[in-house]
Amino acid sequence: MMNPMFDSKAPFEAYKMYNALKLHFETDYDAVKYQFKTRVTPQSFFKRKDKYFFAKLANKHGDNLMKYYVANFINDVRYVGDMMDSEGENNYKEMLKKHESLSYVFKNDINKLSQEVDTFDELFVKGNETHPPIITFYLEGEICLETVVILNKLVGFMKKVDAQITETIVWPELSRKIKKYDHFIIMNSEKMKEITIKVFTN
């Protein structure tokens, strides 16, 4: 049987997925909710000068292509041509490493956070700063995006933070990224809760 990723439709399928995820991370469209369906057509695809990029990615990453795209979109690499180099591959490998040891990564970040604030709730209070501590620590590279997403999954802080932050340069896009990445973080909620409670109550 022919490998489906070598089927003539594979490049178009790779393009459809790319287009759905691009809309997902850049607009209000929810790719997961709508099962990655968009209005792209084979005709529009074959008119693209960059269509060979999708063929190459489909052939190389196969069933992992969605993860490859996500890894690049969360790193603000939005054009498929810019995903073809070593940076695109590094983004993918780094995301996979974090996902494969998610509880370990999260625990390390939670330990860092516990040393910076007196109480857990302080992480989500803006005070006189531009952003609340949880966002500042992420922007400064002290914790990873996955940790921010996990904490929002656990306590739903984003609604409150959205209401607090008034700056319009960094926050709108970052807020969307945190919420959109949520779909692609698969975790053991009870384990993450346990880690958080243990660190902040010791």
C-alpha positions in Angstrom: 0.0 0.0 0.0 1.3 3.5 -0.9 2.4 5.6 2.1 -0.3 8.3 2.3 2.3 11.0 2.8 3.6 10.3 -0.7 0.1 10.5 -2.2 -0.3 13.4 -4.7 -2.8 15.0 -2.3 -0.3 15.2 0.6 1.1 18.6 -0.3 -2.4 20.1 -0.5 -3.3 18.5 2.9 -0.1 19.9 4.4 -1.1 23.3 3.0 -4.7 23.0 4.4 -3.3 22.2 7.8 -0.9 25.1 7.6 -3.6 27.5 6.6 -5.9 26.4 9.4 -3.2 26.7 12.0 -2.1 30.1 10.7 -5.7 31.3 11.0 -5.9 29.7 14.5 -2.9 31.5 15.9 -3.5 34.9 14.1 -7.3 35.3 14.3 -10.4 34.2 16.3 -10.8 31.1 14.2 -10.5 27.9 16.2 -8.8 25.2 14.1 -9.6 22.4 16.6 -13.3 23.3 16.9 -13.7 23.4 13.2 -11.5 20.3 12.6 -8.9 22.3 10.6 -11.4 23.0 7.9 -11.0 26.2 5.9 -12.1 27.4 2.4 -8.8 26.8 0.6 -9.1 24.9 -2.7 -6.6 22.8 -4.7 -6.8 25.5 -7.4 -5.6 28.2 -5.1 -2.9 25.9 -3.7 -1.4 25.0 -7.1 -1.2 28.7 -8.0 1.2 29.3 -5.0 4.8 29.7 -5.9 5.8 28.1 -2.5 3.8 24.9 -2.9 6.9 22.8 -3.0 7.6 23.8 0.6 4.4 21.9 1.6 5.4 18.9 -0.4 8.8 18.8 1.3 7.3 19.3 4.8 4.7 16.6 4.2 7.3 14.2 3.1 9.7 14.9 6.0 7.3 15.2 8.9 4.3 13.1 7.9 2.0 12.5 10.9 4.0 15.0 13.0 3.5 17.9 10.7 0.8 19.6 12.9 3.3 19.6 15.8 6.0 21.1 13.5 3.7 23.9 12.4 2.6 24.6 16.0 6.2 24.7 17.2 6.9 27.4 14.7 3.7 29.4 15.1 4.3 29.7 18.9 7.8 31.1 18.1 6.2 33.7 15.8 7.5 32.0 12.6 4.4 32.5 10.4 5.5 32.0 6.8 6.1 28.4 5.6 9.2 29.4 3.8 10.7 30.6 7.1 10.0 27.2 8.6 12.2 25.4 6.2 15.6 26.2 7.8 17.5 25.0 10.9 15.5 27.4 13.1 12.3 25.8 12.1 13.7 22.4 13.0 15.1 23.7 16.3 11.7 25.1 17.2 10.2 21.7 16.6 12.8 19.8 18.6 12.7 22.2 21.5 8.9 22.0 21.7 9.0 18.2 21.6 11.6 18.1 24.4 9.3 20.2 26.6 6.2 18.1 25.8 8.0 14.9 26.5 9.1 16.0 29.9 6.2 18.5 30.6 5.9 17.8 34.4 9.6 18.2 34.9 9.7 21.5 32.9 6.7 22.7 34.8 8.1 21.8 38.2 11.3 23.6 37.5 9.4 26.7 36.4 7.1 26.6 39.4 10.1 26.4 41.7 11.6 29.5 40.1 8.2 31.3 40.5 7.9 30.4 44.1 11.2 32.1 44.9 10.0 35.3 43.2 6.7 35.9 44.9 5.4 35.4 48.5 2.1 33.8 47.5 0.7 32.0 44.4 -2.0 34.6 43.8 0.6 37.3 43.5 1.7 35.8 40.1 -1.5 37.1 38.5 -1.8 40.6 40.0 -0.4 43.4 38.0 0.0 46.1 40.6 2.0 49.1 39.3 3.8 47.1 36.7 2.9 46.8 33.0 2.3 43.1 33.3 1.6 40.7 36.3 4.6 38.7 37.4 3.6 35.5 35.5 3.8 37.4 32.2 6.9 39.4 33.1 8.8 36.2 34.0 7.8 34.6 30.7 8.8 37.7 28.7 12.2 37.8 30.5 12.8 34.2 29.5 12.6 32.9 33.1 9.8 30.4 32.4 8.5 28.8 29.3 5.2 29.4 27.5 4.1 25.9 28.4 4.1 26.8 32.1 2.0 29.9 31.4 -0.5 27.8 29.5 -0.6 25.1 32.1 -1.3 27.6 34.9 -4.1 29.1 32.9 -5.5 25.6 32.4 -5.4 25.0 36.2 -6.7 28.3 37.5 -8.1 30.3 34.5 -6.2 33.5 35.2 -6.3 34.9 31.7 -9.7 36.5 31.9 -8.5 38.5 35.0 -5.2 39.4 33.4 -6.8 40.5 30.1 -8.9 43.0 32.2 -5.8 44.3 34.0 -3.4 44.9 31.1 -4.0 48.0 29.0 -0.9 48.1 26.9 -1.6 47.3 23.2 1.9 46.5 21.8 2.8 43.1 23.3 -0.2 41.8 25.2 -2.9 41.3 22.5 -0.8 38.9 20.5 0.7 37.2 23.5 -2.8 36.8 25.1 -4.0 35.1 21.9 -1.0 32.9 21.7 -1.4 31.6 25.3 -5.1 30.8 24.6 -4.5 29.2 21.2 -1.6 27.1 22.4 -3.9 25.6 25.1 -5.4 23.1 22.6 -2.0 21.6 22.0 -0.8 21.1 25.6 -1.8 17.6 26.8 -1.2 17.2 30.5 -2.1 15.4 33.7 -4.1 18.1 35.5 -4.0 16.4 38.8 -0.2 15.9 38.7 0.3 19.6 37.7 -2.0 20.7 40.6 -0.1 18.5 43.0 3.2 20.0 41.9 1.9 23.6 42.3 0.4 23.0 45.7 3.4 21.2 47.0 5.8 23.9 45.9 3.8 26.9 47.1 2.8 25.3 50.5 6.3 24.2 51.5 
